[in-house]
Amino acid sequence: MVNSQNDITFYWKKSQLAAYYNRYSTDNLKYAERQGVIKEAVAFITSGKVFDLPEEYLTELSEPCKILGFYGGFPIFDSSIGMAKLLSRLGIHVDLEAIMISTPMDEHAQTVYALAKEIEDKLVIQGFYKKNRVVIAERQKVFDFLMKSCLGR
């Protein structure tokens, strides 16, 4: 299940991972409310019933997500349209205020950092590095660069 988090079809195809998130996501919960959900999720995972989950669509998506293109092998998502707020997902996420490059898997963190460093060097900007992700505040500058690079615009 963990390895499937790098499969971007999670957003628009039925899967057991989507069923898991539908039941145990802590997105949009206040910090104090998360503990109970996390305990339930851990109990479920350790129960050995993980493979009993049905395949479902991710319920947090009200419409298909929008992929704007690809850069450096990463999909570029418009985070304002149909995107579940699972911010540790693989990809480049374009938000109204910033752009985030991320992966849910530790073994791919260096790839995320290298891609961010490449963009930073080309645009002479600096991102904010956090576990498995980089957030760049210069949204418009990076967005214009990504669109020109991947779409030739």
N, C-alpha and C positions, 0 to 999 in steps of 0.2 A: 504494500500500500504506500509506503513512504517513497519508494522509487518512482511510483506513478505520478508523484507531484510535479515532475518535470514534463509531463505530457500535457501540453496546452489544450488538447481536445477536451480536457476536463470541463471547460467552460460551456461546451455546446453538445457534448455527447453524454449518454447515460453511463454511469460508472458506480462501482462500489465506493470509491473515494468520495464522490459527490454525496452518496447516501450517508457516509460517515460524517462529512461536514454538515449536512442537513441536520443531523442529530446532536453533534457535539461542538459546533462552532462557538467561539467566544466573541466573534465579531459583534460590534455594537452593544456589548454588555459592559456595564460599569465594572471597574477592577474588582470591587468587593463581591460582585455576583459571579465572577469567573470560577472561583474555587470549586463550587459544587459541580459545575459542568465539567471541569477538568477531572475531578475525582470520578465522575460517571464515565468519562471517556477512557481513563486509565483502567477502571474496572472492566469495561467492555473489551479493551484490547487484551488484557491479561486473562480474560475468560475463555479465550480460544474460539470465540464465536465470530471473529472478524470476517471469515469467508461466508458467513450466513447472511450477510447484508445483500439486499436486492440491488440491482443496478437502477439508479435514478438520475434525473436531471438535477443539477444544482438549483435549489429553490430560490436562492438569493438573486438569481438572474431573472430580470423581468423582460429582457429582450436580448437578442444575440449580442455578444461583445463585438467590438469593432477593432480589427487589426489594420493598422495604418501602413504597415510594411515590415521590413526586416532590416536590421543593421548588425553586422558582425555575427550573424547567425541567430540573433535574438529577435523574437517578435516584438513589434512596437504596438502597444495597446492604447487606445483612447480610453482612459479610466473614467471618463464622464458618461460613457454609454454602455449599459449592460454589464459592467464589470463588477463581479463580486469583490468586496473589499478584503481580499485575502492577500495582504501586501507582501507576503513572503514568496509569492509565486514567481516562476521563471519568466523573465522578460523585461522589456523597457516599458514603464508605465508613465504615460503622459497625463498629468493632472493639471488643474487650473493654476496651481501655484508652483509646482516643481516637477522634476522628472526623476523617477527612481529606476535604477537598474538592479534586478534582484534574482536570487535563486533560493529555493527552500533547502538545498542540499549543500552541506559543508564542503564536499569534495569539488564543488563547482564555484566556490567563493572566489578563488584566485582568477577564474575566467571573468567574473563580474568586475573585480577590481582592475584587471588589465584593460577591459573594454572601457571602463570609466576613465582610467588614466589616459587612454588613447584620445577620448573625446576632450578631456580636460587640456591635454597638451595641444590639440589642434585649435581649441577655442580660447586658450589661456584663461581658464577658470578653475575653480576648486570645488569639489563636492564634499559632502559630509559622509564619512565612512562609518558603517555600523555592521554588525554581524550579517554577512551574506548579502549586503545591499549597499548601494551608494545613492544618496539623494543630492541632486544638483538643483540649486535654487534659480539659476539663470534659465528659467523655463523657455522663454521665447527664443533665445539664442541657440539653445540646444535643439529645440524643436525644429527651427529653420534648418539647422545643420543636418539633422536626421532626415528630414523630408527631402532636402536637396541630394543627400547621399544615397538614399534608397529609392527615390522616385525620379531623380534627375530634374527636380523642380527648382 
